[in-house]
Amino acid sequence: MKTIIEPFRIKSVEPLTMTTELERESFLKKANYNLFALKSDDVLIDMLTDSGTSAMSTKQWAGIQLGDESYAGSPSFYRFESALKELAPFKHIIPTHQGRAAEKILFSLVGGPGKVIPNNTHFDTTRANVEATTTEALDLVRQEGLDPRLEHPFKGNMDLARLRDLLETRTDDVPLVMLTITNNSGGGQPVSMENIRETKKLCEEFGKPLFLDACRFAENAYFIKLREPGYADKTPKAIVQEIFSYADGMTMSAKKDALVNMGGWLALNDDELAMSARNMLILTEGFPTYGGLSGRDLEAMAVGLEEVVEEDYLNYRIRSTEYLGNALDKLGIPIMKPVGGHAVYIDARAMLPHINPLNYPGQSLAIEMYRVGGIRACEIGTVMFGKQADGKEFPAAMDLVRMAIPRRVYTQSHIDYCIECLDLVNQKKASLTGLNITWEPPMLRHFTAHFNPL
Ligand SMILES: *Cc1c(COP(=O)(O)O)cnc(C)c1O
């Protein structure tokens, strides 16, 4: 059989609330045209993020019942720790309430004025946490990663020449090197095993630790299996193990590839840094065997880590994202290619060339998708990245709209509905207008800014 089906059946259902276009127009006004401000009850298909939106399995829910809520030394912690060490055998595993808490702790310890942390592309919270310590957050993704329509199997790859240049010219300013797998801000594009290995080699040459921002490690591993010579016959788990063998530490949002709704961790090998991290953890998260989490959350993560490397799951996962991407491509909608792991990214700047990037074509498209079909997607472009710390605005490298696919949540007919909606939006694209920002906070403005359609 060639048909790939959802490798699960549904035991418990959540009703969706149907709304009319007229109702959605009023919800948009109330939300100041910021989709983050909508009530999720008013959203039909929520593709705002794949973060924390996974459906848990029966085994994970069973794990929730087994959660042990002891303050210290809970067996749930040890189950989580051993499930993680099976994939990523770091010496110190420090749970946090989500990924950014791990980032905050790590960068507070290694960052500081005059320092610089390179990454293929810093994710928005990562960048914000690096910059909050007055450290420079430098993106060094290879040139291919910046061309939204160029077909390349590993567009998340680090530009090794530029990394070498940085390590040579500013050796003492670099406390560590980061690599984000998959490259979220660059379109969910994977990093090849070769690039991870070569990045590690460079780090070793300059005596720098390599940390993975590993939120989508399993999706990245599956792309390696599909696309990199020599990996077709390896299991996703073996590929994941090889990936982590090159790293000295990781930050993780368990809301992605640990298949849970809340959680994260910092893992590392350095004893001294781990001790400082645990001290800090106690100030802001909690005792080191629970971090910011309940025992039941740790159980659910332990099971999620086993399920996420299952081949049937990853095959379905990567295929369903591709299904949406291929359909939009057939409609002539410009998308980022090849399709990434967790989302389809529409190139709003190419789709709406009549809208100036400083009037946010991505925001305009995302709003229209909600108005027409009740779909909530996320602008990743000039709203999110187009403002410097000194307040100056500039067009971001790209203006994308991300349709993130929650894990194990929507069926193929939900996706077919989205495709029909995009078809309608595409037919009226010439009538879409840009927006102005009427209010914004000093940082991370995309979450709360107010917009006014032109
Ligand atoms: C989600 C994400 C984070 C932050 O994790 P949270 O759990 O949302 O705090 C960091 N890096 C990447 C690449 C992410 O996708």
The ligand as an ORCA input file, in Angstrom:
! r2SCAN-3c Opt
* xyz 0 1
  C      10.070     26.851     20.630
  C      11.483     27.092     20.441
  C      12.259     27.628     21.465
  C      11.694     28.105     22.781
  O      11.016     27.107     23.475
  P       9.746     27.434     24.398
  O       9.371     26.105     24.952
  O       8.699     28.001     23.512
  O      10.166     28.375     25.438
  C      13.608     27.775     21.210
  N      14.160     27.446     20.040
  C      13.433     26.932     19.032
  C      14.099     26.553     17.759
  C      12.071     26.741     19.199
  O      11.365     26.235     18.191
*
